[in-house]
Amino acid sequence: MNPKAQETFCRIKKLIKEIFELVNKFPKSPAIFRIIEQIMGSATSMGANFVEAQSARSKKEFISIMGIVLKETKETLYWLEIIIDLNLTSKEKINKIYQECSELSRIFSSIILSSSKNLK
């Protein structure tokens, strides 16, 4: 993994850890478990697919997998918005996580766009 990708991967892992710590403090109920399951699924998928993209066999495959990373990031943002709307935690605790996830989304979009331009 190149240094920039390694740095991004470290940010993804830190985000996953912060989300894990956040949702572990939520009240326990079947509805909340579903939200936890969804956000942990999308966040961890973001990381796993990012790692997979680094081993892509072609630029086209890389772009495709990074598209999945972006989709999972946007899903994570969606679940963070639901958590905010349901007041499951303080805005201070979730704002930092939301901002980092938004920034990663912009990074992934930029990677996809620049890789697509270089493909032509």
MDAnalysis code that builds the backbone (N, CA, C; Angstrom):
import MDAnalysis as mda
import numpy as np

u = mda.Universe.empty(360, n_residues=120, atom_resindex=np.repeat(np.arange(120), 3), trajectory=True)
u.add_TopologyAttr("name", ["N", "CA", "C"] * 120)
u.add_TopologyAttr("resid", np.arange(1, 121))
u.add_TopologyAttr("resname", ["MET", "ASN", "PRO", "LYS", "ALA", "GLN", "GLU", "THR", "PHE", "CYS", "ARG", "ILE", "LYS", "LYS", "LEU", "ILE", "LYS", "GLU", "ILE", "PHE", "GLU", "LEU", "VAL", "ASN", "LYS", "PHE", "PRO", "LYS", "SER", "PRO", "ALA", "ILE", "PHE", "ARG", "ILE", "ILE", "GLU", "GLN", "ILE", "MET", "GLY", "SER", "ALA", "THR", "SER", "MET", "GLY", "ALA", "ASN", "PHE", "VAL", "GLU", "ALA", "GLN", "SER", "ALA", "ARG", "SER", "LYS", "LYS", "GLU", "PHE", "ILE", "SER", "ILE", "MET", "GLY", "ILE", "VAL", "LEU", "LYS", "GLU", "THR", "LYS", "GLU", "THR", "LEU", "TYR", "TRP", "LEU", "GLU", "ILE", "ILE", "ILE", "ASP", "LEU", "ASN", "LEU", "THR", "SER", "LYS", "GLU", "LYS", "ILE", "ASN", "LYS", "ILE", "TYR", "GLN", "GLU", "CYS", "SER", "GLU", "LEU", "SER", "ARG", "ILE", "PHE", "SER", "SER", "ILE", "ILE", "LEU", "SER", "SER", "SER", "LYS", "ASN", "LEU", "LYS"])
u.atoms.positions = np.array([
    [0.862, -1.176, 0.000],
    [0.000, 0.000, 0.000],
    [0.904, 1.232, 0.000],
    [0.602, 2.170, -0.885],
    [1.412, 3.392, -0.907],
    [1.143, 4.237, 0.337],
    [2.023, 5.174, 0.658],
    [1.877, 5.950, 1.898],
    [0.547, 6.697, 2.034],
    [0.051, 7.284, 0.931],
    [-1.237, 7.992, 1.001],
    [-2.378, 7.031, 1.300],
    [-2.353, 5.871, 0.639],
    [-3.385, 4.859, 0.880],
    [-3.293, 4.353, 2.317],
    [-2.083, 4.179, 2.810],
    [-1.889, 3.717, 4.192],
    [-2.447, 4.733, 5.184],
    [-2.204, 6.012, 4.908],
    [-2.728, 7.071, 5.772],
    [-4.267, 7.061, 5.771],
    [-4.844, 6.905, 4.585],
    [-6.308, 6.859, 4.464],
    [-6.858, 5.639, 5.182],
    [-6.180, 4.513, 5.034],
    [-6.617, 3.291, 5.710],
    [-6.581, 3.467, 7.229],
    [-5.565, 4.126, 7.741],
    [-5.495, 4.393, 9.189],
    [-6.665, 5.265, 9.634],
    [-7.036, 6.227, 8.807],
    [-8.184, 7.072, 9.129],
    [-9.477, 6.261, 9.145],
    [-9.613, 5.342, 8.191],
    [-10.800, 4.483, 8.143],
    [-10.873, 3.625, 9.401],
    [-9.756, 3.014, 9.773],
    [-9.745, 2.169, 10.978],
    [-10.082, 2.972, 12.230],
    [-9.568, 4.186, 12.307],
    [-9.866, 5.044, 13.463],
    [-11.356, 5.378, 13.486],
    [-11.925, 5.666, 12.319],
    [-13.357, 5.961, 12.233],
    [-14.189, 4.765, 12.685],
    [-13.827, 3.576, 12.226],
    [-14.549, 2.361, 12.629],
    [-14.490, 2.188, 14.143],
    [-13.314, 2.406, 14.716],
    [-13.157, 2.281, 16.174],
    [-14.040, 3.300, 16.900],
    [-14.066, 4.534, 16.399],
    [-14.885, 5.573, 17.043],
    [-16.377, 5.247, 16.949],
    [-16.806, 4.717, 15.809],
    [-18.213, 4.323, 15.657],
    [-18.529, 3.170, 16.606],
    [-17.632, 2.197, 16.688],
    [-17.813, 1.055, 17.588],
    [-17.965, 1.537, 19.030],
    [-17.079, 2.429, 19.454],
    [-17.147, 2.950, 20.828],
    [-18.432, 3.737, 21.053],
    [-18.867, 4.474, 20.043],
    [-20.098, 5.257, 20.148],
    [-21.314, 4.360, 20.313],
    [-21.470, 3.370, 19.426],
    [-22.679, 2.547, 19.457],
    [-22.700, 1.592, 20.650],
    [-21.545, 1.278, 21.201],
    [-21.513, 0.417, 22.390],
    [-22.154, 1.077, 23.603],
    [-22.334, 2.386, 23.548],
    [-22.940, 3.117, 24.661],
    [-24.438, 3.360, 24.459],
    [-24.974, 2.896, 23.340],
    [-26.398, 3.094, 23.071],
    [-27.245, 2.220, 23.992],
    [-28.499, 2.632, 24.233],
    [-29.419, 1.781, 24.991],
    [-29.631, 0.467, 24.239],
    [-29.961, -0.553, 24.971],
    [-30.141, -1.881, 24.366],
    [-31.622, -2.126, 24.089],
    [-31.957, -2.228, 22.802],
    [-33.314, -2.574, 22.378],
    [-33.219, -3.154, 20.972],
    [-34.201, -3.948, 20.551],
    [-34.146, -4.546, 19.206],
    [-33.994, -3.513, 18.086],
    [-34.679, -2.390, 18.179],
    [-34.583, -1.364, 17.140],
    [-33.179, -0.767, 17.094],
    [-32.618, -0.519, 18.245],
    [-31.264, 0.054, 18.314],
    [-30.239, -0.963, 17.813],
    [-30.432, -2.233, 18.148],
    [-29.511, -3.273, 17.655],
    [-29.473, -3.265, 16.127],
    [-30.613, -3.043, 15.490],
    [-30.672, -3.024, 14.028],
    [-29.844, -1.866, 13.457],
    [-29.950, -0.707, 14.090],
    [-29.169, 0.458, 13.654],
    [-27.682, 0.187, 13.849],
    [-27.327, -0.390, 14.991],
    [-25.929, -0.720, 15.267],
    [-25.396, -1.697, 14.219],
    [-26.180, -2.713, 13.938],
    [-25.796, -3.723, 12.939],
    [-25.561, -3.077, 11.574],
    [-26.440, -2.182, 11.194],
    [-26.342, -1.532, 9.881],
    [-25.113, -0.628, 9.784],
    [-24.920, 0.226, 10.789],
    [-23.807, 1.174, 10.700],
    [-22.463, 0.456, 10.835],
    [-22.407, -0.563, 11.677],
    [-21.151, -1.310, 11.791],
    [-20.876, -2.082, 10.504],
    [-21.929, -2.568, 9.864],
    [-21.758, -3.281, 8.598],
    [-21.222, -2.373, 7.506],
    [-21.791, -1.185, 7.372],
    [-21.344, -0.282, 6.311],
    [-19.956, 0.273, 6.599],
    [-19.669, 0.592, 7.853],
    [-18.352, 1.143, 8.195],
    [-17.239, 0.111, 7.995],
    [-17.475, -1.111, 8.452],
    [-16.435, -2.135, 8.291],
    [-16.285, -2.543, 6.829],
    [-17.368, -2.506, 6.074],
    [-17.300, -2.807, 4.648],
    [-16.481, -1.743, 3.913],
    [-16.608, -0.505, 4.354],
    [-15.816, 0.582, 3.787],
    [-14.329, 0.232, 3.893],
    [-13.896, -0.188, 5.076],
    [-12.492, -0.532, 5.291],
    [-12.059, -1.757, 4.513],
    [-12.867, -2.792, 4.539],
    [-12.512, -4.042, 3.846],
    [-12.402, -3.826, 2.340],
    [-13.335, -3.063, 1.783],
    [-13.292, -2.807, 0.341],
    [-12.143, -1.875, -0.037],
    [-11.792, -0.964, 0.847],
    [-10.645, -0.098, 0.573],
    [-9.376, -0.937, 0.466],
    [-9.214, -1.884, 1.375],
    [-8.053, -2.778, 1.329],
    [-8.087, -3.598, 0.042],
    [-9.252, -4.111, -0.311],
    [-9.384, -4.904, -1.537],
    [-9.017, -4.079, -2.766],
    [-9.420, -2.814, -2.781],
    [-9.124, -1.944, -3.931],
    [-7.624, -1.791, -4.146],
    [-6.861, -1.837, -3.077],
    [-5.407, -1.670, -3.187],
    [-4.761, -2.829, -3.942],
    [-5.462, -3.953, -4.029],
    [-4.940, -5.126, -4.740],
    [-5.655, -5.349, -6.069],
    [-6.316, -4.338, -6.557],
    [-7.059, -4.470, -7.817],
    [-6.107, -4.864, -8.946],
    [-6.635, -5.681, -9.867],
    [-5.827, -6.174, -10.985],
    [-5.741, -5.189, -12.135],
    [-6.631, -4.190, -12.118],
    [-6.618, -3.191, -13.188],
    [-7.158, -1.875, -12.634],
    [-6.923, -0.815, -13.378],
    [-7.434, 0.501, -12.994],
    [-8.962, 0.491, -12.983],
    [-9.549, -0.215, -13.936],
    [-11.009, -0.321, -14.017],
    [-11.573, -1.027, -12.771],
    [-10.929, -2.121, -12.361],
    [-11.362, -2.839, -11.165],
    [-11.183, -1.954, -9.933],
    [-10.075, -1.215, -9.870],
    [-9.820, -0.297, -8.748],
    [-10.954, 0.723, -8.631],
    [-11.319, 1.326, -9.744],
    [-12.387, 2.328, -9.746],
    [-13.711, 1.708, -9.303],
    [-13.984, 0.512, -9.769],
    [-15.220, -0.176, -9.405],
    [-15.282, -0.447, -7.897],
    [-14.191, -0.953, -7.347],
    [-14.173, -1.259, -5.908],
    [-14.219, 0.031, -5.092],
    [-13.538, 1.073, -5.553],
    [-13.600, 2.354, -4.842],
    [-15.014, 2.920, -4.889],
    [-15.768, 2.595, -5.938],
    [-17.176, 2.979, -5.993],
    [-17.964, 2.332, -4.868],
    [-17.628, 1.087, -4.566],
    [-18.274, 0.388, -3.442],
    [-17.874, 1.049, -2.124],
    [-16.599, 1.412, -2.002],
    [-16.126, 2.100, -0.791],
    [-16.928, 3.386, -0.590],
    [-17.101, 4.142, -1.664],
    [-17.861, 5.393, -1.572],
    [-19.312, 5.133, -1.179],
    [-19.931, 4.110, -1.776],
    [-21.319, 3.775, -1.425],
    [-21.444, 3.408, 0.056],
    [-20.506, 2.627, 0.568],
    [-20.543, 2.230, 1.981],
    [-20.317, 3.432, 2.896],
    [-19.483, 4.374, 2.455],
    [-19.239, 5.596, 3.230],
    [-20.512, 6.428, 3.294],
    [-21.194, 6.542, 2.161],
    [-22.442, 7.303, 2.142],
    [-23.528, 6.621, 2.979],
    [-23.537, 5.298, 2.985],
    [-24.487, 4.587, 3.845],
    [-24.162, 4.849, 5.317],
    [-22.891, 4.864, 5.648],
    [-22.487, 5.161, 7.024],
    [-22.944, 6.562, 7.418],
    [-22.799, 7.516, 6.510],
    [-23.286, 8.880, 6.772],
    [-24.796, 8.880, 7.009],
    [-25.517, 8.093, 6.231],
    [-26.968, 7.980, 6.403],
    [-27.306, 7.499, 7.821],
    [-26.639, 6.435, 8.263],
    [-26.920, 5.903, 9.590],
    [-26.514, 6.890, 10.685],
    [-25.452, 7.644, 10.459],
    [-25.079, 8.675, 11.432],
    [-26.174, 9.734, 11.524],
    [-26.772, 10.082, 10.388],
    [-27.880, 11.043, 10.401],
    [-29.080, 10.489, 11.162],
    [-29.369, 9.210, 11.000],
    [-30.476, 8.581, 11.739],
    [-30.184, 8.632, 13.240],
    [-28.952, 8.335, 13.603],
    [-28.548, 8.375, 15.022],
    [-28.725, 9.791, 15.575],
    [-28.355, 10.791, 14.781],
    [-28.537, 12.190, 15.204],
    [-30.023, 12.488, 15.374],
    [-30.836, 12.101, 14.380],
    [-32.279, 12.369, 14.427],
    [-32.956, 11.702, 15.616],
    [-32.463, 10.539, 16.011],
    [-33.062, 9.815, 17.140],
    [-32.478, 10.236, 18.494],
    [-31.542, 11.174, 18.469],
    [-30.901, 11.668, 19.711],
    [-30.312, 10.535, 20.546],
    [-29.636, 9.601, 19.882],
    [-29.055, 8.471, 20.604],
    [-27.738, 8.825, 21.294],
    [-27.201, 9.974, 20.963],
    [-25.970, 10.448, 21.588],
    [-25.921, 11.964, 21.465],
    [-24.981, 12.578, 22.134],
    [-24.876, 14.035, 22.053],
    [-24.323, 14.449, 20.692],
    [-24.713, 15.638, 20.270],
    [-24.238, 16.150, 18.980],
    [-22.723, 16.317, 18.986],
    [-22.160, 16.652, 20.142],
    [-20.712, 16.832, 20.234],
    [-19.978, 15.525, 19.930],
    [-20.498, 14.423, 20.443],
    [-19.852, 13.125, 20.235],
    [-19.928, 12.678, 18.774],
    [-21.037, 12.957, 18.134],
    [-21.231, 12.432, 16.780],
    [-20.717, 13.378, 15.698],
    [-20.642, 14.686, 15.979],
    [-20.208, 15.647, 14.965],
    [-18.816, 15.342, 14.429],
    [-17.880, 15.017, 15.301],
    [-16.509, 14.711, 14.882],
    [-16.494, 13.480, 13.964],
    [-17.264, 12.470, 14.331],
    [-17.353, 11.248, 13.526],
    [-17.997, 11.566, 12.180],
    [-19.063, 12.343, 12.199],
    [-19.761, 12.700, 10.964],
    [-18.839, 13.493, 10.035],
    [-18.111, 14.449, 10.590],
    [-17.197, 15.259, 9.782],
    [-16.101, 14.407, 9.143],
    [-15.534, 13.479, 9.910],
    [-14.482, 12.609, 9.363],
    [-15.037, 11.723, 8.254],
    [-16.215, 11.181, 8.456],
    [-16.833, 10.330, 7.448],
    [-17.132, 11.143, 6.182],
    [-17.594, 12.371, 6.342],
    [-17.847, 13.257, 5.199],
    [-16.558, 13.553, 4.445],
    [-15.498, 13.806, 5.183],
    [-14.214, 14.091, 4.548],
    [-13.700, 12.863, 3.786],
    [-13.838, 11.697, 4.375],
    [-13.431, 10.470, 3.675],
    [-14.262, 10.282, 2.404],
    [-15.532, 10.604, 2.463],
    [-16.393, 10.505, 1.288],
    [-15.863, 11.398, 0.164],
    [-15.463, 12.619, 0.512],
    [-14.904, 13.529, -0.492],
    [-13.580, 12.996, -1.046],
    [-12.763, 12.408, -0.194],
    [-11.494, 11.819, -0.640],
    [-11.763, 10.689, -1.625],
    [-12.696, 9.805, -1.292],
    [-12.997, 8.668, -2.168],
    [-13.563, 9.154, -3.505],
    [-14.414, 10.173, -3.473],
    [-14.953, 10.743, -4.710],
    [-13.825, 11.287, -5.575],
    [-12.897, 11.980, -4.945],
    [-11.757, 12.552, -5.659],
    [-10.877, 11.462, -6.276],
    [-10.642, 10.396, -5.522],
    [-9.839, 9.268, -6.021],
    [-10.516, 8.666, -7.253],
    [-11.822, 8.463, -7.174],
    [-12.566, 7.878, -8.292],
    [-12.506, 8.796, -9.518],
    [-12.717, 10.079, -9.308],
    [-12.683, 11.022, -10.427],
    [-11.308, 11.087, -11.070],
    [-10.264, 11.215, -10.266],
    [-8.913, 11.315, -10.847],
    [-8.504, 10.005, -11.512],
    [-8.877, 8.888, -10.930],
    [-8.553, 7.589, -11.541],
    [-9.312, 7.406, -12.853],
    [-10.539, 7.883, -12.907],
    [-11.341, 7.774, -14.124],
    [-10.756, 8.639, -15.242],
    [-10.274, 9.824, -14.905],
    [-9.657, 10.704, -15.893],
    [-8.390, 10.066, -16.448],
    [-7.620, 9.444, -15.563],
    [-6.373, 8.800, -15.985],
    [-6.620, 7.537, -16.817],
    [-7.829, 7.012, -16.740],
    [-8.183, 5.793, -17.466],
    [-8.322, 6.070, -18.951],
    [-8.755, 7.275, -19.283],
    [-9.034, 7.623, -20.693],
    [-7.807, 7.963, -21.462],
])
